[in-house]
């Protein structure tokens, strides 16, 4: 039952991505999930029995062919990330599929799995059937190794020109591709009689870790965007009390209610806080405070005096002297500084004995 659940989930992923083909990354991901879903389907014993009803184990060949679709999907996805063409890789895939099918039907079908061919002691005897067997397995493992190493080489070239998140993603691709490439190298070495073949070693020690790293590489940008979105949301929520206080003090500040990316909403929230501060600073008597950016505690005092002056309406608005300057080039830095102002304001509320006006230093 659990196997079918994974199969159904994989086909659901295919259905979810069918309309997302605008970029190379989209098409690559679609090819990956199609390959995964088809492989899981063919791996079901009842499906394999139906496909093999003619007496020839066609399901084994079909699994390798659709696995090629998944492998080429990884290359297409990476090509979109690195800004490279995947045309040569696609042509190599078509050539490899042709050789696989011809060699399999010509005799390699006698050894549908690697373990069966490895256990066949007569594989070193030169016959038409064994020649087809060797051609089939060398083509399969050679193709996988070639594609993975080409993927790693392309990523190495692209990583030299990239930076930041993209560079990290490309490095992950390199590590995952090289790790996965150890699997076909191990299999071919074992088939040549130089090493004992263990399916568990191939799957658990080589393929699984390499594929996990490649999956992480594909999801890396999305993970980073989600992290950035979560960080912006947290800052937005922490800054909201100060934002509400400033807009309550001066309702005339233009407010733009946005939806969508939290980074954009946070940027607008910070801008509106500064707009409100600039308008409030204009109610302070000239020379009361030093101009420019000051520490959060002094800013909280300045804000309290400005709000009190505006509420008392004791003077006409003057030109603001202390226009806030940014704490840094990153909006997150500015949001954190404003949050520290709010914290200072809360402390100030708990200490009514603090002087109304802080003299110029």
C-alpha positions, 0 to 999 in steps of 0.5 A, spaced: 500 500 500 505 504 501 508 503 494 502 505 491 501 511 495 508 514 493 506 512 486 500 516 486 504 522 490 509 522 484 503 522 479 500 528 482 506 532 482 507 530 475 499 533 474 501 539 478 507 541 474 504 540 467 502 547 466 509 549 468 514 549 462 516 556 461 523 556 463 528 550 462 528 549 470 520 548 469 521 543 463 527 539 467 523 539 473 517 536 469 522 531 466 524 529 473 518 527 476 515 524 470 521 519 470 520 518 477 513 517 477 514 512 471 519 508 474 515 507 481 509 505 477 514 500 473 517 497 479 510 495 482 510 487 481 503 487 478 505 492 473 511 489 471 508 482 470 503 486 466 508 489 461 512 482 461 506 478 459 509 477 453 515 473 456 520 478 455 522 482 461 521 489 457 519 492 464 527 492 466 528 496 459 523 501 460 525 502 467 532 504 464 529 508 459 525 512 463 530 513 468 534 516 462 528 521 462 529 523 469 537 524 469 536 528 463 531 532 467 536 534 472 541 536 466 536 540 463 534 544 470 541 545 471 542 548 464 537 553 466 540 555 472 547 555 469 544 559 463 547 553 458 544 549 452 542 542 454 541 540 446 548 536 446 545 532 452 538 531 449 542 528 443 546 523 447 540 521 451 536 519 444 543 516 442 543 512 448 536 510 448 537 507 441 543 503 443 539 500 449 533 498 446 537 495 440 542 491 444 536 489 449 532 486 444 538 483 440 540 479 447 541 483 453 534 481 455 537 475 458 540 479 463 535 484 465 538 486 472 545 488 473 545 482 479 543 477 474 549 479 469 554 479 474 552 472 477 553 470 470 559 466 469 559 466 462 559 473 461 566 473 459 565 468 453 565 472 446 558 470 443 553 475 440 548 474 446 554 476 451 556 482 446 549 485 446 549 484 454 556 488 455 554 493 449 547 494 453 550 495 460 556 499 458 552 504 454 547 504 460 552 506 465 557 509 461 551 514 459 549 515 466 557 517 468 558 521 462 551 525 463 553 526 471 560 528 469 558 533 464 553 536 469 559 537 474 564 540 469 558 545 466 557 547 473 564 548 475 565 553 469 558 556 471 560 557 478 567 560 477 562 566 474 557 566 479 556 568 486 552 568 492 546 563 492 547 561 485 554 559 486 552 555 492 547 551 488 552 550 483 557 547 488 551 542 490 550 540 483 558 538 482 558 534 489 552 531 488 553 529 480 560 526 482 558 522 488 552 519 483 557 518 478 561 513 483 555 508 482 556 507 474 564 507 475 563 501 481 558 497 477 562 497 471 568 495 475 564 490 478 562 487 472 569 487 469 570 482 475 575 487 479 570 488 485 565 484 488 558 487 486 553 489 492 546 492 490 546 495 497 553 498 496 550 501 490 544 504 492 545 506 499 552 508 499 553 511 492 546 513 489 542 515 495 546 520 498 548 523 491 541 524 489 539 527 496 545 532 494 542 533 487 535 534 490 538 539 495 541 543 490 535 543 485 531 546 492 536 550 494 534 557 491 527 555 493 529 554 500 533 560 501 527 564 498 522 561 503 527 563 509 528 570 506 520 570 506 520 567 513 525 572 516 521 578 512 515 576 515 518 575 522 521 582 522 514 585 519 510 582 525 516 585 530 515 592 527 508 592 526 507 595 533 512 601 532 508 602 525 501 602 528 504 607 534 507 612 528 501 612 524 496 613 530 500 619 531 500 622 524 494 619 520 496 623 514 502 619 512 500 615 506 499 608 507 499 603 501 496 596 503 500 591 499 499 583 498 504 578 496 512 578 498 513 579 505 520 583 503 516 588 499 511 589 504 517 590 510 520 595 505 514 599 505 512 598 512 519 601 514 518 607 509 512 608 512 515 609 519 520 613 516 515 618 513 511 618 519 518 620 523 520 625 518 513 629 519 513 628 527 520 631 527 517 637 524 513 639 530 520 639 535 523 646 536 529 647 532 535 645 536 532 641 540 536 635 538 542 633 533 540 632 526 541 625 523 541 618 525 542 617 533 541 611 538 535 608 539 534 611 546 535 618 543 530 616 537 525 614 542 525 620 546 525 624 540 519 621 538 515 622 545 517 629 545 514 630 537 508 626 539 506 630 545 508 637 541 503 634 535 498 632 540 498 639 544 498 643 537 503 648 540 507 650 534 506 650 527 510 645 523 517 646 522 522 643 517 524 637 520 532 637 522 533 630 524 531 626 518 533 619 519 538 616 515 538 608 513 542 604 518 545 600 512 543 598 505 539 592 507 532 593 508 532 588 514 538 592 517 533 598 517 527 594 520 532 591 526 534 598 527 527 601 528 525 595 532 530 597 537 527 604 537 520 600 539 524 596 544 527 603 547 520 606 547 517 600 551 522 602 556 521 609 556 514 608 557 516 604 563 520 610 566 516 616 566 521 620 570 526 620 564 527 628 561 522 630 556 527 633 552 534 630 551 539 636 550 544 636 544 550 633 545 
